[in-house]
Amino acid sequence: MDTPLRTIAVVGLGTMGTGIAEVLARAGREVIGIDVSEAAARQAVASLEASTARAVRREGITERERRDVLARFRTFGDLQAAADAELVIEVVPETYEIKQQVFRDLDAIVSPAAILATGTNALSVTRLAAESRRPERVLGLHFFNPAPAMKLVEVVSSVLTAPSAVETVTRLARELGKQPVAVGDRPGFVADGLLFGYLNQAAAMYEANYASREDIDAAMRLGCGLPMGPLALLDLIGVDTARTVLEAMYSASHDRLHAPAPVLGQLSRAGLTGRKSGRGFYTYNAPGGRTVVPDALTPVAGAGAVAGRPVSSVGVAGSGTMASGIAEVFAKAGYAVVLAARGPEKADTARERIATSLERSVSKGRLTAQARDETLARITPAGSLDALAGVDLAVEAVAEDLEVKRELFRTLDKVCKPGAVLATTTSSLPVVAVARVTSRPQDVVGMHFFNPAPAMKLVEVVRTVLTGDDAHATVREVCAAVRKHPVDCGDRAGFIVNALLFPYLNNAVKMVEEHYATPDDIDAAMKLGGGYPMGPFELLDVVGLDVSLAIEKVLHGEFRDPGLAPAPLLEHLVAAGCLGRKTGRGFREYARR
């Protein structure tokens, strides 16, 4: 077993190197900071002084502890300063030439027992190790930005790495208060391997003019609970950095999903690299600034707006969880709601489900008893679609089956009054396919709520090539009235959220299928490294593996991209009846209730 790592050198004192140095110094290690730029070294010291001063003000550490931390951090301009280090972590610019030179130079400086770690997230650790005279002592140690705050550290082994070196560094990561995840050597590793594919698809979606940058980002924040939208995140990471990572991933995988979207290259070549340059997908108040400022692409409120149709009553067709949730949303907002199901009993059961939901809100102090009673009084259950004859807006929330929906829209076409807007809540089927069975396709629009509808703020508003401007405007106005955030998208598989979410989930399954990482490690990586509220396998088991497979098949069928083909492991689990929480077993096993 290797000896404990007490003296550690950090080569490269940019943002990441400075953050790593702070983590090490605050954990009691002697830190040797090395950078050829005196300005970078001074900035690193100033940054540590500022962060520790904030910690004292917040009573996280004492003034004496702060002085000790600062005394443990020394900076130098030459690699010779690393001679006594037991571990050297390089975080120099992301090119083979620079990193390989650093490793060659270190070979002649550090002791034979020292471990050399690369902080790369895109380059081959094996290729870097091969340049060293001690490849068994070379590994990857991938921190996430900002290093003091982010808990995840990916410990990357090549086929040459000695297990004892991995064990020593993994122990260090735990002593630093981090959660280490062991991964093999492939571009992007786990977290970035999944994250950058998703970011690339978001960039391609924007480039195709499918949705605005604001709507893409809002959809992923509100629909998936992510801390940032993908385009804002690309600006934070750096558009040029993202392109470099994707190029490395594509050269290894030859998966078209990893081929950098052309817009990334165009922005990079123009110097529009994101926050650091002051402009990328968005425009910022200054280079390095955080505040987004209006530019030529910023939507202007009310510009070219078309008035919607008046809506005072809403019909909801269906009796399941989604139908009940949507009916609750409209009733809470003051609309008269007709909840139509296949038979009076189903309609009454759906209304009782709403009553139970409202009662929970009362018990949690989110709703008054009077508001509960008034909301319930606005809901009229009905055992036939005929009851929707007088509504201004009819929303269907029945099974995700095209023929079922088409038959329902044929009925709505006959039953609903002229001028009523007809909306489908489909998440994956073509809206135009249901519009075409009616005599008024101009009145048909997609209105995709997210589950649970009372809690989720997002609604994807999907217009077909036949949807009228006033019908589209009606749905957007109604969304505002029920306090939901509408995002506009065209009529294609997956819309925004599912088109970006499910390829990411599918790629996570492929990682497990290839024995690259475990579901537990992948979930931990995405929660700790990406800020995701749930890991991909937790989410798959909640959504249902059968539902996920169906959506992935629709995406693959529409876009015909081989990279979107459902992972065979997912198909096998569905065939075996392992559908997730609802069956007690998916990627994990669950206790039966």
N, C-alpha and C positions, 0 to 999 in steps of 0.2 A: 504493500500500500504506500502511496506517495505521502510525503510529509505535508503538514498543513501549509497553506499558502499565506505568508505574512507580508511579503514584499512583492508588489505587483506593479508592473509598468503598463501604462496606457499610451499607445503611439497614435497620435492624431487627436488634437484637442478642439475639434469642432463641437457642435451641439451634442452629438451622441457621446464622443469621447469624454467631454466635460461631465456629462451626466453619469457615465460609468465611474469616472474618478470620484465623484461626490458619493456615490453609493458605497464604494470601497472605503473611502476615508471615514465616512460616518460609521462604518462597520468595524473600525479599528485597524484597518490595514494601512501599511506604509505605501503610499502611492507615488510613483515616479511618472509625472506627466511629460511627454516628449512631443514637440512639434517644431518643425523648421521655421515656423512663423513666430517671431517674438510677440506680435500683436495677438495671435491666437492664444499663446501662453498667458499673456496678461489678462485677456478676456476670460480665460478659464478660471484664473485666480479670483477675478472680480465677481464672476458668476457664483463661485463657491462662497465667497464672503457675503454676497447678497442673500443667497438661499439660507445660509446658516443664521444670518441676522434675522431673517423672517422666522426661522424656527425658534429663536430665542424669544422674539416678541409673542409668538403663539404658545410659549411655554412648553415647546416640544423638547428643547434641550436647554441646559444652563449656559451661562457665558463662559464658564471654565471648559465645559465640554466643547463649545464652539472653538475656543482657542486650540484645544487639542486636535480637533478635526483639521483646522487650517494648518497646524504644524506638521500634520502627517502628509500633506500634499506639497510636493516640490516639483518645479518645472525645469526642463532642460531643452536645449535645442539640438542635441546629438544623441543618436542611438546608443553610444557608449555608456550613457547613464543607466541603461537597462542591465548592465553586467551582473548585478547582484539580485536581479528579480527572479523569483521562482515561477512566476507566470507573466507572460507578456500578452496583452490584448491589443491587436491592431484595429483601428477604425479609420484608416486613411481612405482617400478617394476610391471609388468602386471600379477599379480597373485592374486587370491581371498584372500589367507591367509594373505598376506602383507597388501593389501588394507583394508580388514575387520578389522584387528588389528588397523590400523590407525584410522578408523571410531569409533571403540569402545573406543580408548584412547581419541579421540577428544570429545566424548560425555561428559566426566568428566571434560573437560577443558574449552570449549567455552561457551558463553552465550546461553540461550535457543532460542534467536532470530537469532543467526548466521546461515548462509547457508553453507552447506557442499557440495562441488562439486568434482566429480571424473573426471579425465582427460582420463579415459579409452576409447579405441576405439574398444575393443573386448569383454569386460566382461559385465555382466548384471547389469545395474544400479539398477534395482529392488532388486536383490539379495544383493547388497551392502547396499542399503537403509534399507533392512529388519534387518540388523545387528545393525542399529542405534536406539537409543531410540527416535529419532525425524525423522522418515522416510519422513514426509511431508516437511522437510527442506533439503532433499538430492536430488541432480539432477546431470546430466552429463554436463560438459562444455568442449567440445572437440575442442581444438585449433589444428592448422595444422603447420607442421614444414617447414621452420623456422617461429616461431610465430610472430616475428616483421614484417615479410614481407607478410605473408599469411593473406588474408582478411576474410576468412571463419571461423565462429565459430558455431558448432552444439550445440544447447541447447536441452538437452535430458531429457524428463519427464518420470517418471515411473507412474504407476497407483496410487501411493501414494503421488506424489509431489503436493504441494500446488500451485495453479495458481499464487499467489502473489510472491512466490519465483522465479518462472519462469519469471514473468514480471520484477522483480528487476534485475535479471541476464541478461536478454535480453537487458534492458536499459543500463546496464553497457557495454555490448558488443558494442552497438552503440556508446557510449561515448568514447570507445577505438578506434573508427574508423574502427570497424569490421562490417561484415554483418552477423547477426545471422540468423540461419535457425532452426525452431522448428521441432524436430523429436521425434518419440517415441522410446521406449527401445527395440532395437533388435541388435544383433551383427553386428558391422560395420557401423550401422546407415545408412546414405545415401551415402556419398562420398566413404568411405572405403567399404561399402557393395557392391557397384558397382565396385570399383577399384580392390579389391582383388580377386573377381571372374575372372576378366579379366587377372590379373597377374597370377593366378593359371593356367588358360588355356594356357597362353604363356609358362609357365614352363613345362606343360605337352606336348606341341607341341615340345619344345626343347628336352625333354626327349625321345620322340618318334623318334628323329632323322629326323623329317620331314623337318626342315630347320635349318641352322646354327644360333647361337646366334646373330651374326652380321646381318644376313639377317632378322631375326625376328624383331630386334630393328630398323633397317633401314626402314623396311616396315611400321611400325606403326608411326615412326617419319615423313616419307615422304608421306605416304598415308593418314594419319589422322591429320597431323600437330601437333602432340604431342611433348612436350618439351623433353621427354626422351622415349627411348624404354622400354618395360616392364621388360626385364631381367636386364638392367642397373638400373632401378628403384627398383627392388627387392634387388639388391646389396646395393642401397642407404638406403632403409628402414631397411634392415637387413633380411636375409633369415629366421632366427629363429623367428623374430617378425612376419613376414608374415605367417609363419606356425602356430603360436599361434592364430593369428586373424582368419585364415581359419578354424582351429579346432573349435573355438568358433562358427563361422558361421555355420559350418556343423552340430554341435551338436544341433543347433536350427532349421535349415532348412531341414536337411537330403537330401539336394540337392547334387547330385554327382558332380556338377560343383564346389561346395565348398569343396569337400573332397581334402585335400592337396595332390598335386602331389608328388609321392614318392621321387622325386629328391630333394624336399625341406627338407624332413626329412634326407635324406642321407647327404646333404651338412651341415645341422645343426649339426648332430651327429659327423661329421668330423671336426667341428669347422670352416668350410668355410662359414661364415655368411655374407659375403659381404665386403663392404669397411672397416668396423670397424676392421675386422680381416686381411684385405689385400688380401683376395681372396674369391670369391663366384662363380657366373657364369663367371666373368672375374677375371683377376689378376691385382692387383694395386701395385704402386711403394712402398707402405709401409702401415702398418695398419693405418686406418684412412685417407689414401691418396685418391686423386681424379683421379690421372693419371693412365689410363689403360696401362699396359705394355704387350708385346707379351708373349704368353705362348704356350704350346704344341697344343692348339686348334686354334691358330691364323692362318688364311689363309695365305699361301705363294703365293705372286703374281707370276703368270705364271707357277706354279708347275703343271706338268701333263697336260698342256694346249694342246687342239686340235685346229688346225687352222680351221677357218670358211670358208665358200664359199664366193667368191667375189660378192659384191652387188653394182650395180651402178644404177639400176632402181627398183622402188617400185610400186606395185599396191595396191590400197585401194578399197575394195568392200563395198559400202554403200553410203548413201547420208545424214545421220543424223548428229547431232552435234558431236558425237564421231568420225565418219568417216572423217568429215571435219577437226576436230582438229588434227587427226593423219596425214592426208595428209599435213596439214600446218607444222607440226613438221618435216616431212621428207623433204619437199621442202625447208624450212629454212636452213636445214643442207646440202643442195646442191644436193640432190637426184632428179633425174627425176621421176616424180610421175604421174601415170595414175589413175584418180579418176573415177571408174566405178560404175554406178548406173543403176536402172531399167528405162531406157529411157533418152534421151538427156536433157529433161527439168529438171529432178531431178539432173542430173550431173551438169548442168549449175547453178542451184540454190545452190548446195553445194559449187561450186567454188566462187559464189558471197558471200556466207557466209564467206569464207576464206578471200576474198578481204576486207570485212567489218572489220574482225578481224585484219588484217594487217594494215588497215587504222587507227584503234584505237591505235595500237602500235606506228605508226608514230606520231599521235597527242600527245601521252604521252612522246615522245622523246626516246622510246625504240628501234626504228627502223628507218633507213633512208628511204627516198622516193626511192632511187635507190635499196636498199635491198628489199623493198616491190615489186617493179616492177620485179626484178630478181626472187624473190620467186614465184610470180604469173606466170611468164613465164615458170617455170619448171612444172606447173600443167596442165595436159591435161585431160579435162573432156571427158567421154565416156558413151554412152547409153547402152553398152553391156559388159558382162564379157569377150567377145572375145578379147577385147582390152588389156587384161592382158597376152596375149600369150607370150610376150617377156620379162616380168619382172623377176627379180632375186628373189624377195620376194613379196609374195601376202599376204596382211593382210585383214581379213574380219572384218567388224564392222556393222553387220546387227542385226536384232531383236534377243533378248535373248530367242530364241525358238529353241529347239534341232532339230526339223524336218526341220525348215527353214535353219539352219546352215548345216545340213547334206546334204540337196539338193544343197546348194551353193558349198560345198566341192566336191560333185560329179562332178559339172560343172568345178570347178577349176582343178580337176584331169585331165579332158579331155583337157582343154584349155591351162594350163600353161606348159611351156617347161620342159623337164627332168632336174632335178637338182634344180629347183626352190623350195625355202622353202615356205611352206604354213602355215600361222599363224592365230590363232583365238583369238579374244579379249574377249572371254567369261569371265564372272566374277563368274559364279556359275555352269556351265555345265561341264560334263566330256570331256576333250579334246580328250581322246582316242575314244569316241563315234563318233566324226567327223573324226578322223584319219582312223578308220576302214572302212569307206565307200570309201576310196581312194585306189588306187593300190600301193601307196607309203607312208604308215604310218610312215616310218622312216624320212620323210621330214616334218611332221606335228608337230607343237609346239604351246604352248599357249604363247601369248604376251599380257598380260592384262595391258592396259594403264588405267590411272585414269582421271576422268573428272574434269576440262577442260584439255585436253591433252597438249596444248601448255604450260600451267603453272605448271602442276604436274610433279615432277621429277621421280616418281616411275614407274617402269614396273615390274610386276611379270612374270618371265619366267618359264613356266610350261612344264616340259618334261614328256611324258608318258613312259611306259615301252618299247614302240616301237620306241621312238624318237632317231634318230642317233646323235652321239656325235658331228659331224660336223654341223648338223642343229641347235643343241643347241648352239654351239659356234658361229654360224653365227648371231643368234639373240642377243646374249650378245655383240658381236662386234658392231652390228648395234646400240644397245642401247647406247653404249659408243660414237659412232659417232654422235648421235642426242642429246648427253648430258643428257641422262637419267640414273638413277641408277637402274641397274637390280638386282633383288633378285631371287634366285633359290628356287623353291618349287615343290613338287610332284603333281600328278594329283588327287586331292581330293577336295570335295566341299569346297568352300570359300577360297581356297588357304591360304595365311597368313592373309591378312587384314580383309576380310569379315568373316573369321572363328573366329577371335578374336573380331571384332567390333560388329557384329549383335547379338551375345548372350548378350553382355553388353547392347545394346539398348533394347533388349527384356526384360531383367531384370529390366530396368528402367520403362518400361510399366507395369510390374507386381507390382512394388512399388505403382504406381498410382492406379492400379486396386484394390489393397488391402487397399487403402485409408491411406497409410502410410505417404505419402508426396505428395505435389502438383507438377505439371510439372515445375512451376516457381522456387520452392525451389530446386528441383532436378537439374534443369539447372544451377542455381546459385551455388549449391554445387560442381558440376563437373567443372565449369569454375574457381571458386575461390579456391577450395580445391585440384583439380586435374590438373589445368593448361590446361584444354581442351579448344580449340579455340571456340567450340560451345557446348552447353548443348545437352543431348541426344534427347530431344524433338524438339529443333531447328533443329537438324540434320535430324531426322526422317521426319519432314515436308519438308525439302529441298530435301532429297533423294526421297521421295514419299512413302507413307505408303504401297501402293500396291507393289512397288519394294522391300521394306523391308520385307514384308510378304512373297513374293515369295522366297527371299534368305533364310529366316528363315525356310521355309518349306523344302527347299533343304538340309539345314544343318541338320534338324531333321531327314529327310529321310535317309541321309547318315550315321549319327552317332547313330541314334536310342536312343539317350539319352533323358529321359523324361524332363530334365531341359532345353532342347533346343526346346521344343514344343512351337509354337507361342502363345503369350499371347492372351486369348480370346478377350480382349478389342481391340487389334490391328485388329483382324479378324472382329469384329463388325464395327469398323470405316471404314474399307475397304468395307465391304458389304453395308454400308450406303453411299458410294461414297465420304467419307471424306478422301481424299488422300494426303492432305498437301497443300503446296503453289500453286500447279498447279490447284487445284480445289477451292481455296479460303478458305478451311477449313480442318484442320487435328486435331492436338492436340490444335491448336489455330486457330483463325479466321484471315483472311488477307483481305485487301482492294482489290477489283477487279481492275485490270488495264484497 
